[in-house]
Amino acid sequence: MKKQIYLFLNILLFSCSIESSILSESASKGIDDILKFYGGFCEYSVGKVVATDEPTTTYFEVKLSKSKGVEKFKKDSKFASSNIAYRLYRNLTKEEKSNYSEIRTIIIFESGITKKYSFKTNELETVDNKTKTVDLVVDYLKDKDFEKISTILNDSSVIEYDKDALITQMEKVDSKYGNITEEGFRIFGYRKVKYNRKYKKYLRISGAIIRDNNSNELSVVMDPEKENNEVLTLEYAM
């Protein structure tokens, strides 16, 4: 038998102001991060699910509604939800991260359709670590150091392709986009993907490289179990 305990319930936050005696400063930054990206209205709650035969689940839940920015993700709501969960998580302190086992998301679209997802915090921690590799790729691009990008690309273990041809194409088109800004990479979300019908799932982090001329999309595929900076492939908008 489960008993669900809500510590805080349905506290409405507006995109123009996030002031609460309950939310910590870091959690407020996380909510602000979400609203800055999507707009709309955000409600949050913190809760705990206690069961006699299951581990206790402690969660932070975010509900997003009246958001024009999220409407285009109606057919890909889990991807948008991964972004919502990660943007909250990355702003939490180390201690706060350890307090939660899940980040839950609810999106209410204009049509009334509601989509709910939950993301384990250990998975979000892996994503947070792997974004450092994505940032490294973008730093190399910023420095026009395509040779270093080549050194971290593995084009034979999981996905077979010609990395030299990929690097050559990237060099050809990179200049037309303009200089990379200080922001660098802006994450849109992540997915767990399989290749060649293999059982194992890999991590694909997707977003955009923010430039002073034309920003371009970038996805980076990595093995979530490896702690190095190896990249299995780059999906680079050309």
N, C-alpha and C positions, 0 to 999 in steps of 0.2 A: 504493500500500500504506500502510495506516495503522498507526501504533504508538501505543498508549495508555499513558500514564505516570501512575500514581497517586502523588501526593506524600504524601497521608495517607489511610489506609484505615479505614473503619468504626469510628469512635470513638464509643462509646455515651454519650449524654447523658441524664440524668434530669431531669425537670421541676423537681425540688426542688433540684438542684445542678448548676451548670455551672462546673466548674473544670478548666482545661486549660492546660498549658504551651505547647500548640501554637496553640490558638485565640487570636486577638487579643481585646482587651477589647471592641472594637466588634462583632466577629463573634459573640462570646459574648452580647452584648446582642441581636443579631439572632436567635439561636437561642432565647434567653429570651423574646423578643417572640412568636415562633411558638408556643412551649409555653404561654405565658400565655393565648394566644387559643384554642388547640385542646386543650391538655393532651396526655397520652400520652408517648411516647418518641421521641427524635430522634437519628438518626445523621447524621454529615456526612463528606464527603470532598472533597478538592481534587485536581483532576487536569488533565492536559494531553493533548490529542490532536494528534499531529504526523503530517501527511501530505505526501507529495512533491508532490501536485497540488492541494492545498487549503490555505487559511490555517490556521495553528495555532489551535486552540480551547483556551482555558484556562477552567476552570469550577469553581464551588463547587456541590456537590451536597448536598441535604438530603433525608433519608428520614424520614418520619413514620409511626409505627405505634402500635397500642394506644391510639388517640385516640377517645374518645367524641364529642368536639366535631366531628370531621371526618366522622363517619358520615352525618350528614344531607346531606352534599354528594356522596354516592355517585353520583348521577345528574348531577352538575354538577362533576365532579372538576377540570376545567381551571380553573374559576372559583376554587375553593378553592386550587388550586396557584398561581394568579397571586398570591393573597394571601400564601401562604407565601414565594414568591420575592421579593415586594415588601417584606415585613416584614424579611427578611434584608438585602436591598439597602439599604433606607433607613437602616440602622444602621451601615453600613460607612463608613469614612473616604473622602475623595475619592481618596486614593492607592490604597486597597484596591479601590474601584470600578473604577479604571482597570486593575487587574491581571486582571480577569475579563472574558471575552467572553460568558459565559452563566451563568445560575443554573439549575441543574437540580433538579427536584423528583421525589420518589417518594412516593406514598401507598399504604400497605398497609391495606386495610380489614379488618374483622373476618372477613368471608367468605373472605379470602385473595386477593381481587381486588387487583391491583396496577396503578396508573396512573402513567405517567411522562410528564413534560413538560419542555421547556426554554424559557427566556425570555432573549432577548438583553438585555444590560445597557443598550444604547442605548435600547431600548424602555422598560425600567424607569426609566431616567433621565427620559424623557418623562413617564411616569406620576408620578414624584416631583415634577416641575415643575408638572404640572397639578393635583396635590393642593393646591397653593397657591391655585388658583382655587376649588376646593371649599371650602377653609377660609375664603376670602373671602366666599363665599355664606353660610356658617354664621355668620360674624361679623356680616354684615348682618342675618341672622335674629335673632341674639342682641340686636342693637341695635334690632330692630323697624323697620329701615330698608328697607322694601319698595321704595321708589322707587329706591334704588341697585341693588337686585337687577334691577329692570326695565331699568336702563340697560345692563347687561351681557348681557341676554337678546337673542338674535337669533331672531325668530320667522318669518323669511321666506326665509332663504338656503337652508336644507337641509330643515328640518322646518317646515311651515306650521301655525301654531296662533295663538290669540289670547292673547298674553302678558298683556294687561290682565285677562282673565278668569282666567288662572292665578294672577296675583298677588292678585286679589280673593279667590279661594278659599283661597289660602295664609294670607292675613290672617285669614280667618274661623276657620280651624281651629287656627292656631298656638298660641293661648293655652291650649287644652285639654291640650296636651302638657306644659306646664310650662316652667320656665326651663332654658336650655341650660347644661350644666356646663362646667367649665374644659377638660375633654377635648375637647369640641366634636364633631368628626366622627371616627367609628371606621370605618376602611375594612374592607370584606369581600372586595374583589377588584375586578378590572376585566375588561372585554371590548372587543374590537374589533367594531364593528357597522356594518352598511350600511343605508341608508335609500333607499326608492324604487328599489330594485334598481340603484343606482348602484355603479360600480366602487370608488369610494373608501371606505375604512373610517374610522370615527370612534371616538373613545375614550369609553367609558362607565365611569366610576368609581362604584362602588356601596358603600353602607355604611349607617350609622345615625347620626342626630344624638342624642347622649347628653344626656338631660334628667333633671331631678330628679323628674319625675312619670312620664311615659310617653315612652320614646325612640321615634323614628319613622324609618322608612327613607327614604333619599335617594339618588338617582342623578343624576349630572351628566354630560351629553354635550357633548363639546368636539372641536374640530378639532385633532388632535395636531401638525399642521404649523404652527399659528399660535402665536406667542409671547405674544399678548395674553390678556386675561381673558375673552374672549368665550365665552358659554355658549349652545349651540344649543337645549338644552331641559333642564328639570328634571323629574325623575320623583319627586314628593313624596307620600309616603303620607298620605292624608287620611281 
